[in-house]
Structures are given as C-alpha cells and as structure tokens.
Amino acid sequence: MLSSRFLFLNFGHSIDHLFMLMFPAVAALAATDLSANYGDVLRLATGSFIAFGVFSLPMGWLADRFSREFMITIFFIGIGVSMILTGLATKQWQIFSALILVGMFASIYHPVGLAMVSQGGGAVGRRLGVNGVWGNMGVAASALCIGVFADFAGWREAFFIVGGISIVLGFGWIQITKEIIIEGTSNNEKMISPSVNWKRVLLIVAITTTIGGFIFNSMTVSLPKVLDDRLADFSMSPTEVGAIASIIYASAAFTQIVVGRAIDKYSIKPIFFALVAGQAISLYFAIMASGWTMVAIAIVVMIMVFGQIPINDTLIARYTPDTWRARVYSIKYVLSFTVSAAAVPSIAWLYEDSGGFPTMFMWAAIAAAVITLTVTFLPSGTQTVQRLGGTGGD
C-alpha cells in the first residue's frame, strides 16, 4: 500500500509541473486563437504562478491540522477541473481566472506531497530525488505534448485530456486511501526538537529557494522559445523543437536521483556548492550561444538547476520535525513560487522591450552567483544531523 501511495504522489508531482507550464507553453498558439500578441497572452499565466505560491501557506497549514490524504484528493480533482475550464475559456479574462484556479489547486502538492514523501526518515534524499524526477517528467511533457498538439490537434484539446486524467487519478487516490487510518507521527517524533543550527539552515534554504525559484521558472518557461529562436536556422517544426526541449528536461531530471543518493551518504555542502557554481558558469556561457551549442549548454544548465531541488527539500526534512514539516515546506514554496511568478512577465518584457534572452541569462547567472556565495555559510557535515525513525514513504 505504501508503494501505491508513493506512486500516486509521484504522478501528482508530474501533473503539478505539467499543468503549471502548459499554458506558457501554448501561449503562442493561444495568441493566434485569440487574435492577440504573444506577450499579452503569456502574461495571463502570471496570476496562476502567484496563486501557486500564495496558497501554499494555507494548504500546508490545513494539511498539518487535518489530513494530508484528503488534501491530495482535493489537489487531483480540483486541478483537473480547472484545466478543463481553461480549455473551455474563450476570452482572456476567462483564461486568466481559470489559470488562477489551476495555480490555487496546484499549490497543494509541494507542501503536502513532499511532507508525505519525506515522512518516516530513512533515505529521504533518495525518495525526494525519485519524486523530483517525476516532477521533471511533467516539465518535459509540457514541451513535447504542446508541440504535438500544435501540429496535429489544438491547445484546448490538450487541456481537456490532461484535466480528465487528473480527475481519474483523484478517484484512484480515494480508493487506495479510503480504508487507511490517517497515521499521525509517533510520540517520539512529536517530541523531537529542531536540529542544531536549524535557524541558519532554514535561512539559507529561504534565500537559495527564493533566488533559485526565479532561475528555475525562467529556464523552464522560456526554454522552448529560446530553442525556437536559436535553432531558427534549422527550420524545425513545433514538434521537433518541443521534442528537443523535452529531451533536455528529461536528461537533466535524473540528476536528482544521483544527487539524492549522494546527499544521503556525503556532506551536502560541497555538493550544493558545486551545483550552484556550475549554474552560474553555464548560464554565463548561454548568453550568446546559438544552434546546437545552445542545446548542449541548456542541458548543463538544467542538470545544475534540477540537481539543486532535492537538496533544499532534504535540508528541511532533516532539520524540522514531521509534525510541522508541511508548514515549513509551505513557507518555502510561498517564497519560491511567488518570486518565480515574476519570471513570466519578466520574460515577456525582456523578449519584447529589453535585451531579449541574453539579458535574461545574464541576470540568471548573477542570481546563481549570489546563491553560490550563500551556500558557503551552510554548516559543514550536514550528513550527521538527526534522522527520524521509520521506514520511509515508499
């Protein structure tokens, strides 16, 4: 039963990222459908990313106060219905409103789902790494499926199909959890105090999460368009460009498993430092890259960006008791997703009115350098911090 729950939580992570990135990925198609320009239509997704961050806090609180299983049910069904409403919308204000609902229900997953994945101690880094790969597969699927629908169907049909799949998953989740007595944490876990240096660690997590969220969203939202522009000489179809973006996402995704296993065995600090320093360097080289060189650099950038994800989540799992972990995750994702929401209008502004993608890469490189400096203040030897007892979530 635990393995079934872990599988559903992994599916949830995939659709969470897929659904959040689908509209930015179809913005060019939707602009044609609505007889509007790309920048204006892309900005319609801003509200969804703001809701994605802002609602994380109350969702984490509700999960810790009541039932995490119930909140995941609301996530699957609510986000599925919201995607269908987005596909049905015919006016810009209707799309904007429906996307806010998508962001609101999507905000449930990270504080609640990750608290469930990390529950029980054990190989937390490995579980979070595996779960992170599933999330990245959702990112990859957003680019590929939109290219396919651009060539063979329409963007609205994509929203109907994935929305229906999510609703089906919601009812499947009900079936595997309806007879389970909701298990609270053990008395021992409830009495555990935060680990030594927890304030400093959580402050570092807050800083790196906030800045890293902007980098992550900038790259995942803009990459299909970046490749479309910088591979223009090769006259590729939307499906071909989408497939390349998906390969980049997918090839980088498995870094999380490698990183997750590594941080279960070794000190987090040098691994964290190497990843963020690599981000800064590779983003700098992306400023003027073009053609297949841009593709190669994009792979390196995404490896570094995705590899960072399980580190912050593992630090939270190791330094906070399970009884208030969902609330800590919710604060983390309020910071991450609220700041990352600024990436959508920023990309639209940079593309149309400023220096374009080179300027975006320059600022992202500077941001990664700031994260690198921040990581130097992380306590060494974090592999020896306390671990809660139990068998883990999978």
N, C-alpha and C positions, 0 to 999 in steps of 0.2 A: 504493500500500500504506500509506503514511504517513497518507493521508486516512482510510482504512478504520480504522486503529488509533485515530486521533483520534475518529472517530465512535463506536467501541466504548467508548472512555474516557468520552465524553460520556454514552452510555447508562448506563455504570456509575455515574457521578455522580448521575444521575436516580434510579436504583433504590436507591442508597445512602440518600439522604434520604427517598425514598418509604417504604422498608421500616422505617426507624427511627421514622418518625412515624405509621405505620399503626395500631399498637396504641393509642397515646394517642388517636388519632382515633376508634377504635371502642370506647374504654373504656366509654362509656355503654351501647352495645349489648351488649358482653360482660358488663357488670354485670347486665343483665336476664337474659341467658342463664345466668349462674352464680348468680343469686339473691343477689347481693352489692351493696354500695353503690358508687357511682362512685369515691369517694376510694380505697377499698381496692383496687379493680381497677386504677385508674390507677397506683398505687404498684408494681404488678407490673412496670412498664416501667423502674423505677429501675435494676435490675441490667443491663439492656441498654445503658443510657446510660453506666453505669460501665465496662462491658466495652468499649464504643465508644472510650472514652478510654484506659483502661489498656493495652489490647492494641495501640494504635497504635505504641507504642515498639518492642516486639519485631518487629512487622510491618515497620516501616521498616528496622530493622537487618537482617532477613532479606532484604529486597529489595535493599539495598545490597551485601550479602555474596554473594548468589546471583543470582536472576533476577527482575526486576520483572514480566516477562511471565508467568512461572509463578505469581507471587503474585496477579495479576489473574485468572487461571484459577481459583485456589482461591476467590477472592472471589465470582465469579459463581455457581459451583456450590454452594459452601458456604452462602452466604446464601439461595439458592433452596431448598435442602433444609431449612434452619432455618425458613423461613417456612411451608413445608408442615407441619412438625412443630408449629408454633404453632397452625395451623388445626386440627390433629388433637387437640390437648390438650383435656382435659375437666375438669381440676382446676386450681386456682390455682397449686399448686406446679409442675405440668407446664408451664403457660403461662410462669411465671417462669423456669424452666430453659431452655425453648425460646427465650425472648427474650434470654437471656444469650448463647446461640449466635448469634442474629441480630446482637447487638452485637459479638461477637468477630469474626465474618467481615466485618461492615460496617467494622470498624476498619482493614481492609487498604486501603480505597480511597484515603483522603486522603493518607497519607504516600507511597504508591506511585503512585497515579494522577496526583497533582499533580506529583510529581517527573518523571514521563514527559511530562506536558503542558508543563512549563517547560523541558524538556531542549532544548539547542541554541541558546539565546539568541534573538535577533530580537525580534519583537513579543510579548514574554512577557505583558504586561498584556492585550493583545487576546485571546490564546489563553486565558488564565485567566478573562477576562471571559466569553467564549463558553462555556467549560466550566462556569463558575459559573451561567450562565443555565440550562443543562441540569439542574444540581443543584436550582435553584429550581423548575423544572418538576416535579421529583419532589415537592417540598414542596407545590406547588399541587395535584398529582394526589392527594395523600393526603386532602385535604379533600373533593375532588369525588367520587372513587371511593367513599369511605365513605358519603357521602350517598346516592349511587345505590344501593349495596348495601343500605343501611338501608331504602330504600323498596321495592326490587324483589327482593332475594335475602337473603343473610345475611353476616355478617362473616367467617365461616370460608371461604366460597367465594372471597372476595376474596384471602385469603392463599394458597389453592391456586393460583389463576390467576397471580398475580404471581410466586409461587415457581417455577412451571413456566416462565414467560417467562425468568426469570433463568438457569435451567439451560440453556435453549436458547441464550441469549446466550453462556454459558460455552463451549459446544461450538463456536459460531461463532467465538469468540475463538481457540480452539485451531486452527481451520482457517486463520485468517489469519496466525498467528504460528508455526506448527509448522515451516515451512521457513526461517524467518528466523534468521540467526546473531545471537545476542544481542550487540549492539554496546555495548562499554564506552565511556566517554568518551575523547576523544582525549588523547594525551600532553600536549598544551598545556593542556587543561582540568585534567588531573590535577596539573599543576604550579602552577596558579593558586592564589594565597593569598586568604583572605577579604579583602573590600574594606575600605577605610579606614572607621573608625567602626563596624565590624561589631558590636562588643560592645554599644555603646549602642543601635544599631538593633534588635538581637535582643532586648535587654532591654525596649525599648519594645513590640516585637511581642508578647513574652511577657505583658506587663501588659495591653495592649489586647485580646489574644486571650482571656485568662482572663476578664476582665470582660465583654468582648463576647460570649463564648460563653454566659454566663448570660442576657444580654439576648436573644440570638438564639433560644435554646431556649425561653425564657419566652414570647416572642411567637409562635413557630411552633407550639408545643404548645397554647397557650391560646386562640389567635385564634378557632378555630371555636366554642368555648364562650363566649368573650367576645361574639361576634356573636349567638349564640343568646340570650344573656341581654339584650343591649342592643337587639336587634331584636324582643324578645318581643311588643311591641305590634302587630307586623305579622303575627303568626300564620303564620310561614313554615314550610315543611316542611324536613326534614333536607337534602334535595337542594338546595333553594333557598339555605339558609344555607351549605352546602358549596360551592355554585357561587360565592357572593359571596366567600367566603374564597379560593377558587381564583383568582378574578379579581384580588383584591388581591395575592396572591403573584405571579401571572403579570405583572401590570402593573409590579410593583416589580422583577421579575427582570432585565429588560432594562437596568436601571441599570448592571449590572455591565459590559455591553459598552461603554456610554458612558464609565464610569469607567476601564475597562481601556484604551481608546483614549487617554483624556486623560492618564493617568499614563505612557503611552509617549512623550508629547510634552512634557508640562509637569512642573513640580516636584510631587512627591507631597504635600508637607507642607500647603500651603493647601487642597488638595482633601480630604485626610484630615480636616483641622480642620473644614471646612465640614460634612462629613457627620456627624461625631460631635456637633458642636454642634447640628446640626439634630435629631439623635436626642433629645438632652436636652430640647429645647424641645417637640418634638412629643409625647414621652412624658408631659411635664407636662400638656399640654392633654388627653391621653387619660384623665386620672384621673377626670373627671366627665362625659365626653362620652357621648352616647346617640344611638340612632337612626342616621340617615344621616350625621350629623356624625361619629359614631364610625367609620363606614366610611371617610369622607374622611380622617380623622386616621390611621386604620390604614394607608391607602395611603402616606401620607407617612412614617410610622414605618418601614414595610417597605422603602420606597425607600432610606432612610438606612441601615437595618440591612444590607440586601443589598449596597448600594453599597460598603460597607466591606470586604467579603470579598476582592476581588482585590487590594486594597492590601497587606494583610499578606502574602499569598502572593507578590506581586511583590517586596516588600522582601526576603523570604527568597531568592527566585530571583536577585536582583541582588547580594546581599551574601554568598552562600555558593557554593562550587564544587559542580559537579554530583555529584562523587564522594561527598560526604556530605550531599547535599541531602535525600534521603529521610529520613535520621535527624533532620535539623533539623525537617522537616515533622512527623515523628512526635512529637517533643517538643512542638511547637506544639499538635498535636491532642490529646495527652495532657492538656495544660493546659486546652484549650478544652472538650473533651468530658467530662472528669472533673468540672470545675466546673459545666458545663451540666447534668450529671446531677442536680445538686441542684435544678434548676428543676422537675423532675417532682414530687417530694414537696413542694416549696415551694408549688407551685400548688395541690396537693391540700389542704395545710394552710391556705393563705390563703383558699381558697374555702369551706372548711367551718368553720374555727375562728378566723379572724382577720378582717382588714378586707376580704377579698374582692379583686376585681380592682383597685379603686382603690389599695389598698396595694401591690399588685404593680407597677402603673405608677409609683407614687411612687418605689419603690426602684430601678426600672429607670432612671428619669430621673436619680436621684442617681448611679448607676453610669455612665451616659453622660457626665455632667458630669466625673467622675473621668477617664474616657478622654480627654475634651477637653483637660484640663489636661496629661495625659501626652504628648499629641501635640505640645504646644508645645516639648518637648525634642528632637523629631526633627530631625536635621541638615537644613539647607536645601539646595536644589539637588540632590536625590537623583536627578534625571533624568540627571545626568552621571556616575553611577557606572559601573564597568566592565560590559560586556556580553560574554558568552561568544560565540565564533563559532559559526556554523551556520545552518541554515535553519529551525529550529523544528520543532515536533511535529506540525503539520497539513499 
